[in-house]
Amino acid sequence: MLRVGRAVACVACNNLASKNMGVRFRMPLQKLHPLSRAIHHRYNASANAQRPPHCSAARHFTSMSRLPMRPPKPSPGGHGGWRYQQHRSFWMLRLASRLLKLRYIVLGSAVGGGYTAKKTYEEWKDMLPDMSAYNWVIPDFVWELSDQIDLDKLTKILPELEEIAKLLPELPDFDKIGENFTFLKSILSTEAPGDTPVKAATEAPVTATPEASDKQFKKSSDKEKVDQLQEELLRTQMKYQRMLERLEKENKDLRKVVLQKDEKGIHQRKIKKSLIDMYSEVLDILSDFDSNYNTQDHLPRVVVVGDQSAGKTSVLEMIAQARIFPRGSGEMMTRSPVKVTLSEGPHHVAMFKDSSREFDLGKEEDLAALRHEIELRMRKSVKEGQTVSPETISLSVKGPGIQRMVLVDLPGVISTVTAGMAADTKETIFSISKNYMQNPNAIILCIQDGSVDAERSIVTDLVSQMDPQGKRTIFVLTKVDLAEKNLASPNRIQQIVEGKLFPMKALGYFAVVTGKGSAGESIDSIKDYEEDFFQNSRLLRDGMLKAHQVTTKNLSLAVSDCFWKMVRESVEQQADAFKASRFNLETEWKNNYPRLRELDRNELFEKAKNEILDEVISLSQVTPKHWEAILQKKLWERVSTHVIENIYLPAAQTMNSGTFNTTVDIKLKQWTDKQLPHKALEVAWETLQEEFARFMAEYKGKDQDDIFDKLKEAVKDESIKRHKWNERAMDSLRVIQHNALEDRSITDKPQWDAAIQFMEETLQARLKDTDSVINDMVGPDWKQRWMSWKNRSPEQHTRNETRNELERLLKLHEDHTAYLANDEVTTVRKNLEGRGVEVDPALIKDTWHQLYRRHFLQKALQHCNLCRRGFYYYQRHFVDSELECNDVVLFWRIQRMLLITANTLRQQLTNTEVRRLEKNVKEVLEDFGEDNERKVHLITGRRVQLAEDLKKVREIQEKLEAFIEALHKEK
């Protein structure tokens, strides 16, 4: 203590020295803390008492805070003492300066440490979650009350509360209550598992001794206490259950109001709402995805399976809180898988994936419309001759208080195929169920009907095969009310929900009631009935069922928790698998199609559509000259046989000009009225088709992708099939053709020469055809036999002999008629028989027809050459001239009719039919674009499938990554 006092005194000396050096001490002693002042005076007195006389600080220390500082007086020791004092003062100054530096260091450390502590506190405070989003849960009056409470006053009145408590009435004896609970615990611990105290008491041995009587009495009293405690426990549980239901209802209403507001407080709920929608979109894409790289769909979903009429749909409706599915009595209603995405929302609505219509589930008419639409979609998905379909119907249901998850309702498992079902219905249902349950991350919701014998269940064996360990199975026993009423031993229900009756294992076991069996029951009435049943049921009262194992509400909470747990455990692994699949697909594309764009089927269809429309537009660019030349040529090819065989030859063989013109006019009139317009329209339609096909073929040569060949051919065939020529054009065409054929006036020499050329070309073509027919009839001549080593058949030998005999007849009678007389036929036959050739009269007439036809055509060609100079006689109307060229006029009339008809058809094509064909092509392309099955059939190949897989894998990976990011934010 003495050393401390001396140090303080030295500090005072330093202060004096500081004053001498121009430093002012601004802190008066009165402003120091009282405790500091006390220490100051105490050490000041001690220092003055013990400091040596030469230290001036001992004399002036007590008054230095009140009096102005003065320089110290020199000691009476002369110059030596003065020097010693000066040397001592300088040493004291150095010590004081060092101590002042230490003070500033300590002060700076304190300030820095405080700032660091404050910064650390702010960082920890920022790391804490923001609970402002949940302020709406606590009423406003609580916050107001918390602001009004004075904690200091509360601390002061705490001792008074103890005195007040003594004046209150006597409180219950908590020690006695504790003894009762201890007694109950001891009884329960001594009983076997599954046995009730009542059962233990009733099974106790009965003795007649007094000790046994006392023991029995004691046990009966224990039994009464246990019963009383159980009743009190049930009453307490029911009381708090009602309070919990009331609070949950209020919470549901508040959540509905909050979801309708766009505030910061509901940002977290917006993430939750969109999270399940994002996940459902991924599942919808995966349902259509078929990868060749073993990237299977292993994303979790809740698969609802059960026997037919076991209550699967009812359980799903209770979870969705709406009667949304079609209902039937003992009839198969679920004919295809139905994927239901449940999420929370402000309004209770439902919507299909491929539709924008919202069904208000609070309105009965919308519910009926929704059930009808689901039934129609199911029946539409079932192919002809089948009972069920593997196609999935995607539906989303939103509403306040609905647990978020994705469920798939599957067709009920059947044991026997009944009348009206397909023979493979049972196997198909098993295949669909196994396909969904074999997903290692799928949660199996196994529904068992509690009102029937457990041995009749089929679905439990199926579930045991797919999940032997029961790591992802939740067992649900339905119709427990009927089971309790019908079963003689309620312990059987306990065995079922404890997993002791079935060989299958499960994560959890639940017992639910889904109504009284009436189709008109509402969800609220079913909930009330379920709660009332379990509150009054002996199953819960006797401990056979636990409180957390009953009601569909507890079931939905458990399924939702299990679903999201499975999602969080598996979704990142699935994302990595699709990332690897994407790499493999991209590598294959780069190696096989390095210069081609990755166009999927829809993009390829759009490209082909544009090419086809360009080809159709090219038809309108065909020149009129080209149309008319093609039409004229094709029309003559179509009608030339009729003109020669039915008009020209019959008329020319009459050998009379008057008869020739009359016959020609009559036959031309009949031909125009009945056949010619139809033939002309057929030719025009065929020409349009051929030109359309020609343009498509030419476009194909311009670096066109051959992957479009099947599509273009199908579009062409379907467009032609739909196209119908305008029938009204036929009447006008008939009139035009009739007028053209009635005209006989050739106005100039070029027309005459053109008619002669047309006639000569036609007759030469017919003569060539006739020679070919005759050569086939008589066989090879001597030159062909010697050069080509060919021989005649017996029939050809007979034909050749007949030809020679008939040619001699034609040489004798060059102006012979077209037909042989009977006596001429007999003469020819006898002449041939004289040479040893047996000939049938029909063979003679047939050979004569071809020989006379050739003879007539040769004479007609000669006459045609003579008529080249006959235009002068025709123009002067020299009727008595030996040169009659009526056949030339006939061919001119035919030629003119062809020109006029071709011109008329060309106008109709370019003005009407090409546009109508273009319209038909557009309609066909639109229909094909909406028919995905047809596009898959028409646009095929590994390149297309690879592009499709790439697009879907990329989309799945991107959506999975977005979902995972949102999932992490929610955590």
Sequence and secondary structure as in RCSB ss.txt:
>XXXX:A:sequence
MLRVGRAVACVACNNLASKNMGVRFRMPLQKLHPLSRAIHHRYNASANAQRPPHCSAARHFTSMSRLPMRPPKPS
PGGHGGWRYQQHRSFWMLRLASRLLKLRYIVLGSAVGGGYTAKKTYEEWKDMLPDMSAYNWVIPDFVWELSDQID
LDKLTKILPELEEIAKLLPELPDFDKIGENFTFLKSILSTEAPGDTPVKAATEAPVTATPEASDKQFKKSSDKEK
VDQLQEELLRTQMKYQRMLERLEKENKDLRKVVLQKDEKGIHQRKIKKSLIDMYSEVLDILSDFDSNYNTQDHLP
RVVVVGDQSAGKTSVLEMIAQARIFPRGSGEMMTRSPVKVTLSEGPHHVAMFKDSSREFDLGKEEDLAALRHEIE
LRMRKSVKEGQTVSPETISLSVKGPGIQRMVLVDLPGVISTVTAGMAADTKETIFSISKNYMQNPNAIILCIQDG
SVDAERSIVTDLVSQMDPQGKRTIFVLTKVDLAEKNLASPNRIQQIVEGKLFPMKALGYFAVVTGKGSAGESIDS
IKDYEEDFFQNSRLLRDGMLKAHQVTTKNLSLAVSDCFWKMVRESVEQQADAFKASRFNLETEWKNNYPRLRELD
RNELFEKAKNEILDEVISLSQVTPKHWEAILQKKLWERVSTHVIENIYLPAAQTMNSGTFNTTVDIKLKQWTDKQ
LPHKALEVAWETLQEEFARFMAEYKGKDQDDIFDKLKEAVKDESIKRHKWNERAMDSLRVIQHNALEDRSITDKP
QWDAAIQFMEETLQARLKDTDSVINDMVGPDWKQRWMSWKNRSPEQHTRNETRNELERLLKLHEDHTAYLANDEV
TTVRKNLEGRGVEVDPALIKDTWHQLYRRHFLQKALQHCNLCRRGFYYYQRHFVDSELECNDVVLFWRIQRMLLI
TANTLRQQLTNTEVRRLEKNVKEVLEDFGEDNERKVHLITGRRVQLAEDLKKVREIQEKLEAFIEALHKEK
>XXXX:A:secstr
 HHHHHHHHHHHHHHHHHHHTT      GGGS HHHHHHHHHHHHHHHHHS TT THHHHSTTTTTS        
TTHHHHHHHHHHHHHHHHHHHHHHHHHHHHHHHHHHHHHHHHHHHHHHHHHHS  GGGGGGGS HHHHHHHHH  
HHHHHHHHHHHHHHHHHS     HHHHHHHHHHHHHHHHHS TT  HHHHHHTS    SHHHHHHHHHHHHHHHH
HHHHHHHHHHHHHHHHHHHHHHHHHHHHHHHHHHTS SGGGHHHHHHHHHHHHHHHHHHHHHT   SSS      
 EEEEEBTTSSHHHHHHHHHTS  S   SSS    S EEEEEEE SS EEEETT    EETTSHHHHHHHHHHHH
HHHHHHS TT S     EEEEEEETT   EEEEE   B SS  TTS TTHHHHHHHHHHHHHTSTT EEEEEEET
TS GGG SHHHHHHHH TT TTEEEEEE HHHHHHH S THHHHHHHTT SSS   SEEEE    SS TT  HHH
HHHHHHHHHHH HHHHTTSS GGGBSHHHHHHHHHHHHHHHHHHHHHHHHHHHHHHHHHHHHHHHHH TTS    
HHHHHHHHHHHHHHHHHHHTTS HHHHHHHHHHHHHHHHHHHIIIIIIHHHHTT  HHHHHHHHHHHHHHHHHHT
HHHHHHHHHHHHHHHHHHHHHHHHHTTT  GGGHHHHHHHHHHHHHH    THHHHHHHHHHHHHHH     SHH
HHHHHHHHHHHHHHHHHHHHHHHHHHHH   HHHHHHH     HHHHHHHHHHHHHHHHHHH TT  SS  HHHH
HHHHHHHHHTT    HHHHHHHHHHHHHHHHHHHHHHHHHHGGG HHHHHHT TT S   HHHHHHHHHHHHHHH
HHHHHHHHIIIIIHHHHHHHHHHHHHHHHH HHHHHHHS SHHHHHHHHHHHHHHHHHHHHHHHHHHHHH 
